[in-house]
Every structure is written in C-alpha cells, then in structure tokens.
Amino acid sequence: MEIEKNTEKKLNEHKNETPKKENDGHCFCKGKSFNLGLVVGFFIMGLIAIALVSFVLIPNMKKETEKEIDASLGLEEAKTKTEEFINEVLIKSDDKVTVKEASEENGLYKIIVATSNGQEVETYVTRDGKLFFDRAMSIEEITKESQEANAEVPPDQEVEKTDKPVVELFVMSHCPYGTQIEKGILPVLETLGNEIDFELKFCDYAMHSKKELDEQLRQHCIKTEEPDKFISYLECFLEADKSDECLKTAKINTSKLNACVSVTDKKYKVTENFGDKSTWKGNFPTFNVYKEDVDKYSVGGSPTLVINGTTAKSGRDSASLLTAICSGFDNPPEECSTELSSDTPSPGFGFGTTEGGDAASCN
C-alpha cells in the first residue's frame, strides 16, 4: 500500500510540472508571441526612410524652390524687358514707347508705357518675364456688369416717326461694348446712307485712361474737319486700335486734325481736367464735348442709342440695328428691307462674332 501511495504522489508531481522550453527567439506574454527580429527590422527600415527624407528629398525640394525664386525678374529688369519687347518685337517702327511707371499688382508686374504721342497704356508681365498681357480684365467689374445687364429693365419707349430719322450713338472710344455696337452699325450706315441723319457722339467721361480722351478728341475732329473720311477711319480703328495707321489709311489731313484737336482740347479743358481730379466724374476724367446732349438724353453709359430723341433698345447685330432705326421712319424706304447679318459682333477690337449676349455696357 505504501508503495502505491508513493507511486501515485510522483505521478501527480510529474503531471503538474511546466515543461521548460529553450529560447527560440519568441517572447511569450499573456498568450501572445512577438518576433523580436521582425521588430528590429522594421525599426531599422524606419531609420533608413528618415535618412532618405533628410538627406535626399528635402535638399532637392529646397533646390527647386530656390530655382523658382531665382527665375523671377526684378522690377527694373522687368521694365527693361517689357520696353524692349514692345519696341523690337510688337511695334518695329520709329514710334517707340517708354516705360513711365512700374509696380507689383496681383502677383504680376504692372507696367505703364507711354507712346510717342503721349498716350499711356497699361501692360502686365508675369514675374518670370515669360508672359506679356496688353490688357487686364477685372472679373469683379465684368461680373457686376453682366448681373446689371441681366436685371429687369423698363419697357422700351416707342420711337417717334419722322421723314428722316435722327440717329445718335453715344459710346466711349475704348469701351468694348461701344466698339461692339459700332461694328454692328457700320453696315447699316452703308445701307441707309443719306436716308438718315447719323452722328457718333461720346459720353461725358472716359473709363479707359488718357488714351480714350485723346482718341475721342481725334474722332470728333475728323468728323468735324473731314466728315466724308470718318467712316473709313472708324472702320480701320475698330480693327486693331491703331490710330496712327488709320490716319494714313483714311488719308486724313493731319495739319487740320491737329489744329482742331488743340482748339477743342482748350475749349472743353479735356487735358486740363484730366490733371485735376476735382473735376472728375467719380473715378473717371470728364469729356464734356457732348455734355449738353448727354444731359439732354440722360445718357448713362456706353453704348446708348437715341433715335428721334428717344433712347432706343436694340441688339448690336446689323439686322437688329437696321430694324430699330427703320422703326423711326414715317415711310420706311426700300433699303429697310435689306437683309443684313444677324451675327453679334464680338466686344472690343477686331471683326469677330460672338454667341454671347449684347446687353453689357460701360457705365
């Protein structure tokens, strides 16, 4: 019996013993195992990645940034490059421009150049000197104009009828919507000829710098001194805003023109008022040559079409303008049945067309 008890005791002790295992690279913690070699490997790979970022990627990024900074022109260099580009590439003539003023604006260089006849033109150049812009369009202003154009307008007034309609068109010479309607009305003037009494007039302020005042004096005097040549000049001017070339094309007598411009300028103080901002109409210099008529018809912007003393509404394509003007006849002539283009001229210079609206204005 004693032997059996000893044997049973030994068996129980053997059963309760935890077998010993040799360390095979695993750590046992609460039933979970981790491979220490794998952890060390990941740690080493992380150190290598950090080293790559620190010694390879960051220096390269810094070099690229430095390249971009180095690529920017200084303001003086941009002025020189712009003047050379305009004189040697764009103009290629004896009439040279000079840089009058330069500044940074909206991430670009704004460079104002003066032409040989004193006109000032705003141009823009990117900071790296690779892109040149001869004009800038304000998204805010154009959006506002579009919204105002789409707003509800009062009903059209009925145009009084006469034997020979009097047609007056008020514009600003460099307003893109003024030039738009001018291009549309040229074929109408050619079609109706002496059947109507037409005159192009100008608003009492200019929104497009000194060059607009100068051009409006020029056009006024061509109409006054050599009216038979005015349409030829205007058609040329509307193509590309090159007044000097158009004076030659239309064979304008420049002696008469310059004398008229000088007298008119002094009479209405156009240049004098440009230099005196206390005379300006809001933010814009005045042009009072047609102020009496502007006030008479309450002209509020460019373009404004007046037929027989009534402000008229019309599309800016030739067909619509012909219909509007012919509504002012007591007995429309056969020319009113002429089929003219219904394509809307594009705003600005050049004789392209647009599918967009034609209700916007400069005001």
DOTORFI-238725 format. One record per residue (C-alpha): residue number from 1; residue in three letters; x, y, z. Coordinates in steps of 0.001 Angstrom, whole numbers, plus 500000, padded with zeros to 6 digits. Example, Ala and Ser with C-alpha at 12.3 -4.5 7.8 and 13.67 -1.06 7.14 Angstrom:
nr;rest;east;north;up
1;Ala;512300;495500;507800
2;Ser;513670;498940;507140
# end
This chain:
nr;rest;east;north;up
1;Met;500000;500000;500000
2;Glu;502818;502354;500921
3;Ile;504434;501695;497550
4;Glu;501214;502528;495666
5;Lys;500809;505829;497564
6;Asn;504399;506889;496727
7;Thr;503914;505987;493094
8;Glu;500646;507992;492857
9;Lys;502342;511032;494513
10;Lys;505194;511020;491990
11;Leu;502751;510754;489092
12;Asn;500836;513806;490324
13;Glu;504012;515863;490789
14;His;505119;514993;487273
15;Lys;501717;515987;485850
16;Asn;501854;519491;487469
17;Glu;505331;520373;486242
18;Thr;505552;523020;483402
19;Pro;507758;521781;480667
20;Lys;510769;524044;480015
21;Lys;511343;525347;476512
22;Glu;514519;526685;475044
23;Asn;514509;530355;473921
24;Asp;513840;530138;470164
25;Gly;513586;533916;469532
26;His;509939;534303;470646
27;Cys;508684;536123;473726
28;Phe;505566;534736;475380
29;Cys;503470;537357;477100
30;Lys;499970;536523;478248
31;Gly;499499;534044;475471
32;Lys;500767;536356;472638
33;Ser;504109;536000;470852
34;Phe;506239;538669;469144
35;Asn;509152;538090;466804
36;Leu;511922;540358;468116
37;Gly;513896;540081;464894
38;Leu;510946;541411;462860
39;Val;510504;544387;465202
40;Val;514180;545265;464948
41;Gly;513948;545028;461149
42;Phe;511056;547488;460973
43;Phe;512906;549869;463255
44;Ile;515988;549842;461028
45;Met;513859;550410;457899
46;Gly;512250;553449;459577
47;Leu;515657;554933;460299
48;Ile;516664;554438;456661
49;Ala;513461;556172;455449
50;Ile;514102;559159;457713
51;Ala;517654;559390;456432
52;Leu;516415;559409;452810
53;Val;513955;562236;453504
54;Ser;516537;564277;455416
55;Phe;519474;563890;453070
56;Val;517849;563439;449626
57;Leu;514263;564690;449318
58;Ile;514410;567844;451457
59;Pro;517594;569215;449801
60;Asn;516093;568565;446349
61;Met;512859;570357;447293
62;Lys;514898;573274;448583
63;Lys;516845;573449;445330
64;Glu;513628;573500;443276
65;Thr;512251;576321;445426
66;Glu;515469;578271;445006
67;Lys;515248;577774;441241
68;Glu;511728;579254;441220
69;Ile;512870;582256;443235
70;Asp;515897;582791;441004
71;Ala;513607;582644;437914
72;Ser;511697;585792;438997
73;Leu;512770;589036;437382
74;Gly;513450;592097;439450
75;Leu;511177;595084;438807
76;Glu;513864;597026;436940
77;Glu;514706;594019;434791
78;Ala;511009;593514;434002
79;Lys;510699;597167;432924
80;Thr;513666;596824;430575
81;Lys;512481;593531;429116
82;Thr;508960;594860;428523
83;Glu;510163;598026;426793
84;Glu;512494;596034;424529
85;Phe;509777;593500;423711
86;Ile;507238;596163;422699
87;Asn;509693;598243;420661
88;Glu;511657;595465;418995
89;Val;509002;592769;418545
90;Leu;505487;594232;418684
91;Ile;505932;597646;417070
92;Lys;509073;597518;414943
93;Ser;508788;601174;413926
94;Asp;510299;604560;414703
95;Asp;507466;605280;417161
96;Lys;508946;603939;420370
97;Val;507337;603510;423755
98;Thr;508993;604237;427069
99;Val;508205;602809;430487
100;Lys;506669;605507;432646
101;Glu;505741;603577;435770
102;Ala;506010;600038;437158
103;Ser;504695;598266;440227
104;Glu;503656;594874;441566
105;Glu;499944;594091;441389
106;Asn;498071;590829;441981
107;Gly;501180;588682;441561
108;Leu;502152;590389;438275
109;Tyr;504249;593352;437250
110;Lys;502017;596227;436118
111;Ile;503965;598350;433657
112;Ile;502583;601598;432239
113;Val;504200;602615;428961
114;Ala;503888;605940;427153
115;Thr;503630;606106;423364
116;Ser;505314;608742;421209
117;Asn;502114;610818;421150
118;Gly;501766;610783;424937
119;Gln;499179;608048;425329
120;Glu;499582;605849;428373
121;Val;498913;602124;428111
122;Glu;498725;599612;430953
123;Thr;500525;596322;430328
124;Tyr;501264;593333;432541
125;Val;504147;590857;432718
126;Thr;504470;587674;434768
127;Arg;507186;587739;437401
128;Asp;509335;585312;435415
129;Gly;509096;587551;432354
130;Lys;507661;584806;430134
131;Leu;504119;586092;429558
132;Phe;503054;589563;428419
133;Phe;499495;590951;428601
134;Asp;498429;594134;426819
135;Arg;495333;594490;428984
136;Ala;493682;593155;432120
137;Met;490012;592406;432667
138;Ser;488503;592774;436109
139;Ile;486445;589685;436896
140;Glu;484573;591624;439568
141;Glu;483656;594517;437261
142;Ile;482630;592296;434351
143;Thr;480541;590094;436630
144;Lys;478819;593182;438013
145;Glu;478126;594491;434505
146;Ser;476701;591131;433471
147;Gln;474437;590986;436508
148;Glu;473212;594516;435893
149;Ala;472596;593710;432241
150;Asn;470504;590702;433194
151;Ala;468450;592712;435659
152;Glu;464910;593673;434730
153;Val;464769;596760;432503
154;Pro;461831;599097;431937
155;Pro;459695;598679;428785
156;Asp;461059;600271;425635
157;Gln;459738;603692;424731
158;Glu;458087;603997;421376
159;Val;460283;605786;418846
160;Glu;458765;608853;417244
161;Lys;458455;608595;413463
162;Thr;459838;611197;411031
163;Asp;460632;611511;407350
164;Lys;464375;611377;408065
165;Pro;465275;609773;411378
166;Val;467982;611386;413508
167;Val;470233;608683;414941
168;Glu;472718;609484;417707
169;Leu;475019;606828;419133
170;Phe;476867;607593;422379
171;Val;479958;605496;423153
172;Met;483388;605562;424750
173;Ser;486053;605006;422130
174;His;487695;602104;424010
175;Cys;484650;600621;425691
176;Pro;484442;597033;424352
177;Tyr;480647;597266;424172
178;Gly;480811;600627;422430
179;Thr;483100;599223;419754
180;Gln;480780;596207;419562
181;Ile;477754;598281;418525
182;Glu;479875;600477;416239
183;Lys;480877;597384;414271
184;Gly;477230;596377;414068
185;Ile;476030;599773;412854
186;Leu;478620;600280;410085
187;Pro;476735;598080;407544
188;Val;473500;599901;408497
189;Leu;475051;603273;407737
190;Glu;476293;601974;404420
191;Thr;472823;600593;403618
192;Leu;470753;603641;404590
193;Gly;473261;606312;403578
194;Asn;471630;609752;403382
195;Glu;468214;608373;404301
196;Ile;469116;609073;407953
197;Asp;470966;611765;409838
198;Phe;473594;609886;411877
199;Glu;476163;611158;414339
200;Leu;478554;609333;416624
201;Lys;478958;611090;419976
202;Phe;480830;610413;423199
203;Cys;479841;610055;426848
204;Asp;480835;612828;429248
205;Tyr;483512;610752;430994
206;Ala;486186;608259;429972
207;Met;486785;604928;431719
208;His;489850;603832;429780
209;Ser;492634;606256;430713
210;Lys;494110;609205;428820
211;Lys;494269;607296;425545
212;Glu;490479;607351;425384
213;Leu;490306;611121;425829
214;Asp;492890;611569;423068
215;Glu;491090;609221;420689
216;Gln;487734;610885;421254
217;Leu;489225;614300;420502
218;Arg;490746;612796;417366
219;Gln;487492;611232;416153
220;His;485485;614369;416949
221;Cys;487845;616452;414837
222;Ile;487888;614016;411918
223;Lys;484082;614203;411872
224;Thr;484271;617996;412027
225;Glu;487041;618634;409520
226;Glu;486680;615741;407056
227;Pro;483321;614036;407649
228;Asp;483471;612081;404380
229;Lys;486551;610251;405625
230;Phe;485285;609470;409101
231;Ile;483666;606079;408398
232;Ser;486811;604902;406624
233;Tyr;488899;605902;409633
234;Leu;486470;604355;412121
235;Glu;486339;601035;410285
236;Cys;490129;600865;410344
237;Phe;490323;601888;414015
238;Leu;487839;599215;415087
239;Glu;490046;596540;413578
240;Ala;493030;596893;415893
241;Asp;493110;600258;417729
242;Lys;495920;601624;415553
243;Ser;495043;605271;415112
244;Asp;498331;606333;413501
245;Glu;497996;603717;410766
246;Cys;494331;604540;410266
247;Leu;495036;608240;409775
248;Lys;497199;607236;406827
249;Thr;494711;604656;405553
250;Ala;491858;607177;405573
251;Lys;494162;609907;404198
252;Ile;493353;612338;406989
253;Asn;494854;615828;406777
254;Thr;496880;615758;409983
255;Ser;497527;619525;409955
256;Lys;493808;620263;410063
257;Leu;493304;617480;412578
258;Asn;495977;618666;414997
259;Ala;494751;622256;414842
260;Cys;491193;621149;415602
261;Val;492316;618888;418452
262;Ser;494273;621745;420035
263;Val;491344;624176;419861
264;Thr;488779;621628;421080
265;Asp;491028;620453;423899
266;Lys;491408;624001;425213
267;Lys;487729;624880;424749
268;Tyr;486466;621912;426754
269;Lys;489526;621635;429031
270;Val;489926;617939;428295
271;Thr;493623;617624;429150
272;Glu;493420;620276;431861
273;Asn;490597;618447;433637
274;Phe;492427;615147;433307
275;Gly;495146;616610;435513
276;Asp;492638;617944;438039
277;Lys;490830;615101;439787
278;Ser;488466;617528;441498
279;Thr;486732;617858;438100
280;Trp;486362;614115;437564
281;Lys;483059;612327;437458
282;Gly;483568;609859;440275
283;Asn;486735;607908;439447
284;Phe;486895;608973;435805
285;Pro;488072;612073;433912
286;Thr;485448;614142;432131
287;Phe;484936;614610;428399
288;Asn;482497;617500;428013
289;Val;482421;617957;424230
290;Tyr;478919;616410;424050
291;Lys;477841;617056;427619
292;Glu;474765;619063;426592
293;Asp;473368;616130;424636
294;Val;474445;613643;427318
295;Asp;472413;615556;429872
296;Lys;469509;616033;427466
297;Tyr;469066;612290;426951
298;Ser;470298;611227;430403
299;Val;472993;609086;428804
300;Gly;474194;606700;431490
301;Gly;476882;604683;429719
302;Ser;478380;603237;426573
303;Pro;476621;602387;424330
304;Thr;473417;604443;424287
305;Leu;471357;604568;421073
306;Val;468996;607529;420563
307;Ile;466534;607590;417642
308;Asn;464490;610733;417033
309;Gly;465207;611937;420565
310;Thr;464171;608680;422239
311;Thr;466566;606231;423882
312;Ala;466052;603025;421918
313;Lys;466746;599385;422720
314;Ser;468318;597162;420103
315;Gly;470552;594193;419632
316;Arg;474055;595038;418426
317;Asp;473969;592965;415272
318;Ser;473385;594775;411967
319;Ala;469949;593241;411321
320;Ser;468589;594332;414707
321;Leu;470019;597832;414381
322;Leu;468509;598235;410913
323;Thr;465096;597234;412262
324;Ala;465393;599641;415200
325;Ile;466436;602596;413070
326;Cys;463863;601889;410374
327;Ser;461150;601981;413035
328;Gly;461793;605741;413100
329;Phe;460599;606305;409523
330;Asp;457143;607558;408633
331;Asn;457506;605654;405396
332;Pro;460443;603229;405504
333;Pro;462479;603222;402270
334;Glu;463170;600003;400398
335;Glu;466648;599883;401972
336;Cys;464942;598877;405218
337;Ser;464157;595518;403581
338;Thr;467861;594784;403071
339;Glu;468951;591529;404667
340;Leu;471887;592241;406938
341;Ser;473850;589900;409215
342;Ser;472233;588822;412460
343;Asp;475585;587708;413903
344;Thr;476515;589680;417016
345;Pro;479915;591385;416727
346;Ser;482398;590474;419435
347;Pro;483153;593095;422106
348;Gly;486402;595011;421769
349;Phe;488548;595389;418690
350;Gly;488550;593059;415681
351;Phe;485674;591984;413457
352;Gly;484898;588635;415015
353;Thr;481482;587489;416216
354;Thr;480170;586119;419474
355;Glu;477364;583869;420634
356;Gly;477224;585691;423951
357;Gly;474850;588435;424993
358;Asp;474976;592024;423822
359;Ala;473443;593848;426779
360;Ala;476555;594752;428799
361;Ser;477780;598343;428894
362;Cys;480485;600609;430327
363;Asn;478988;602833;432985
# end
